[in-house]
């Protein structure tokens, strides 16, 4: 298998799961010139020499059993689950986890430039996982089963928890009379710049604000405002303040 060879050498791929990722994978692989059958509904066996299961983690073993004997390669797209979950299929297994978040509205170019955690139960399976990742424009990196939970936890903190944190910011902003939509419009440029600074300079240099500069009086006023506007978020505010002080240390410019 080699991405530089003709499209006829690329194994046809079947995709199970018509959720956000399954739909996006089909679009992306088709746009890259691969033959794709799907996304198929759960319980349906798509055609392909490799079948990718885009199903919830708990459903991977059952989905693998359904496609037993249908293809020489079966893969999943889970970040946290090991390849052992594919054992019911009894074939060479691979993992392909795009380090991305999807809404279901992305075009085929959505994967370009993203990282992709790959794994394979054999050299051929790992090679196929890498080829699929590169075909979609992603940068593959290998993650073994023992490391998957830590890798996926990092992804959740960086992505899922960020959304939770921004929802909390919206809630607190209601205390200033701002609607959720208005809060998002005003805070989004700040969030984007903060993420860009973190990516370019690292967390210590990207960190600014009253906690970082040791302005305890301002932090206390903020805390009182949170308690009044969204008391259910006070514990979160306190925990984040503690972690931010630890990150700031003594050398952060605000």
C-alpha positions in Angstrom: 0.0 0.0 0.0 1.4 3.4 -1.0 -0.3 6.7 -1.3 1.8 7.5 -4.3 0.4 4.6 -6.4 -2.7 4.7 -8.5 -6.2 4.8 -7.1 -6.7 1.2 -8.2 -4.2 0.0 -5.6 -6.1 1.6 -2.7 -8.3 -0.9 -0.9 -12.0 -0.1 -1.0 -13.3 1.0 2.4 -16.6 0.4 4.1 -17.8 2.7 6.8 -20.3 1.7 9.6 -22.0 4.5 11.5 -23.8 7.5 10.0 -22.9 9.9 12.8 -20.8 13.0 12.5 -17.4 11.2 12.0 -18.8 8.5 9.8 -20.3 11.0 7.4 -17.1 13.1 7.4 -14.8 10.1 6.8 -16.9 9.1 3.8 -16.8 12.6 2.3 -13.1 12.9 2.9 -12.0 9.5 1.5 -14.2 9.9 -1.5 -12.7 13.3 -2.2 -9.3 11.8 -1.9 -10.2 9.2 -4.6 -10.9 6.2 -2.5 -13.8 3.8 -3.2 -16.1 4.1 -0.2 -19.3 2.2 0.7 -21.3 3.9 3.4 -21.9 5.3 5.8 -23.9 2.2 6.6 -26.3 1.9 9.5 -25.4 -0.2 12.5 -26.1 -3.9 11.8 -25.4 -3.4 8.1 -22.2 -4.8 6.5 -20.7 -2.4 3.9 -18.5 -3.6 1.1 -14.8 -3.1 1.4 -11.4 -4.7 2.0 -11.2 -2.5 5.1 -14.2 -1.7 7.3 -14.1 1.2 9.7 -16.5 1.2 12.6 -17.5 4.7 13.6 -19.7 3.7 16.5 -19.7 4.5 20.3 -16.9 2.7 22.2 -19.2 0.4 24.0 -20.7 -0.9 20.7 -17.3 -1.7 19.0 -17.2 -5.4 20.0 -20.7 -6.0 18.8 -20.2 -4.1 15.6 -16.9 -6.0 15.0 -18.8 -9.3 15.4 -21.4 -8.2 12.8 -18.7 -7.7 10.1 -16.8 -10.9 10.9 -15.5 -12.4 7.6 -16.5 -9.4 5.5 -13.1 -7.9 5.1 -9.4 -8.7 5.9 -9.1 -5.4 7.9 -11.4 -4.0 10.5 -10.8 -0.7 12.3 -12.3 1.6 14.8 -12.2 5.4 15.2 -12.1 5.5 19.0 -9.4 7.5 20.8 -9.7 5.6 24.1 -10.4 2.0 23.2 -7.7 -0.5 22.4 -7.6 -2.8 19.4 -8.7 -5.7 21.6 -12.3 -4.5 21.2 -12.0 -5.6 17.5 -11.1 -9.2 18.4 -14.6 -10.5 17.6 -13.9 -9.8 13.9 -11.0 -12.2 13.9 -9.0 -10.2 11.4 -6.1 -7.6 11.2 -7.2 -4.6 13.3 -6.4 -1.0 13.0 -7.2 2.2 14.9 -7.8 5.6 13.3 -8.7 8.5 15.6 -8.7 12.0 14.0 -7.7 14.6 16.6 -10.6 16.8 15.7 -14.2 17.7 16.6 -17.1 17.5 14.2 -20.5 19.2 13.9 -21.6 17.1 10.9 -21.5 20.0 8.5 -17.8 19.8 7.5 -16.6 19.5 4.0 -14.0 16.8 2.8 -11.2 19.2 3.6 -12.0 19.2 7.3 -9.2 16.7 8.2 -6.4 18.6 6.5 -3.6 19.5 8.9 -5.0 17.6 12.0 -3.2 14.9 13.9 -4.4 11.4 13.8 -3.7 8.7 16.4 -3.1 5.4 14.6 -2.6 1.8 15.7 -2.4 -1.6 14.0 -2.3 -5.2 15.1 0.1 -6.0 12.3 2.6 -4.1 10.2 0.1 -4.2 7.3 -2.8 -2.9 9.4 -0.6 -0.1 10.8 0.5 0.8 7.3 -3.1 1.0 6.1 -4.0 3.2 9.1 -1.2 5.6 8.2 -2.2 5.6 4.5 -5.8 6.4 5.3 -4.7 9.2 7.6 -2.4 10.7 5.0 -5.0 10.4 2.3 -7.2 12.7 4.4 -4.4 15.2 4.8 -3.7 14.3 8.5 -0.5 13.8 10.3 -0.4 10.2 11.7 1.2 9.3 15.0 1.2 5.9 16.6 -0.4 5.4 20.1 -0.3 2.0 21.7 -3.1 0.5 23.8 -1.4 1.3 27.1 -1.2 5.0 26.3 -4.6 5.5 24.7 -6.5 6.6 27.9 -4.0 9.3 28.7 -4.0 10.5 25.1 -7.8 10.6 24.9 -8.0 12.3 28.3 -5.7 15.1 27.0 -7.9 15.5 24.0 -11.0 15.8 26.1 -9.4 18.4 28.4 -8.3 20.4 25.3 -11.6 20.2 23.4 -14.6 19.0 25.4 -13.7 20.7 28.6 -12.9 23.9 26.7 -16.5 24.0 25.5 -17.7 23.4 29.1 -15.5 26.3 30.2 -16.9 28.6 27.6 -20.4 27.7 28.5 -19.5 28.7 32.1 -18.2 32.0 30.8 -21.6 32.6 29.1 -23.4 31.8 32.3 -21.3 34.2 34.3 -21.6 36.9 31.6 -25.4 36.9 32.2 -24.6 38.7 35.4 -23.4 41.6 33.3 -26.7 41.6 31.3 -25.2 39.8 28.3 -27.2 37.2 26.4 -25.4 33.9 25.5 -25.2 34.9 21.8 -23.8 38.3 22.6 -21.3 36.8 25.1 -20.1 34.4 22.4 -19.7 37.2 19.9 -17.7 39.3 22.3 -15.6 36.5 23.9 -14.8 34.5 20.8 -11.9 36.8 19.6 -10.4 36.6 23.1 -10.7 32.8 23.1 -9.1 32.5 19.6 -6.2 34.8 20.5 -5.6 32.9 23.8 -5.5 29.6 22.0 -3.2 30.9 19.3 -0.9 32.3 22.0 -0.9 29.0 23.8 -0.1 27.1 20.6 2.7 29.4 19.6 4.3 30.3 23.0 3.2 27.6 25.5 0.9 28.0 28.6 3.3 30.0 30.8 3.8 32.8 28.3 0.2 32.8 27.1 -1.2 33.2 30.6 -2.4 36.7 31.5 -5.0 38.3 33.9 -5.5 39.1 37.6 -4.6 35.6 38.9 -1.4 35.5 36.9 -0.3 39.0 38.1 -1.2 38.3 41.8 -4.1 40.8 41.9 -6.0 39.1 44.7 -8.4 42.0 45.2 -9.7 41.8 41.6 -9.9 38.0 41.9 -12.1 38.4 45.0 -14.4 40.8 43.2 -14.7 38.3 40.4 -15.4 35.5 42.8 -18.2 37.5 44.4 -19.7 38.2 41.0 -19.6 34.5 40.1 -21.3 33.7 43.4 -24.1 36.1 42.6 -24.6 35.4 38.9 -23.9 31.6 38.9 -23.4 30.1 42.4 -23.3 26.6 40.9 -20.0 27.6 39.2 -18.2 28.9 42.3 -16.4 25.6 43.0 -15.2 25.5 39.4 -14.0 29.1 39.7 -12.0 28.3 42.8 -10.4 25.2 41.4 -9.4 27.0 38.2 -8.0 29.9 40.3 -5.8 27.5 42.3 -4.5 25.8 39.1 -3.9 29.1 37.4 -1.8 30.3 40.4 0.2 27.1 40.2 0.8 27.7 36.5 1.7 31.3 37.0 4.3 30.7 39.7 6.3 33.8 40.2 7.3 34.7 36.7 4.3 35.4 34.5 3.8 38.8 33.0 0.1 39.9 32.9 
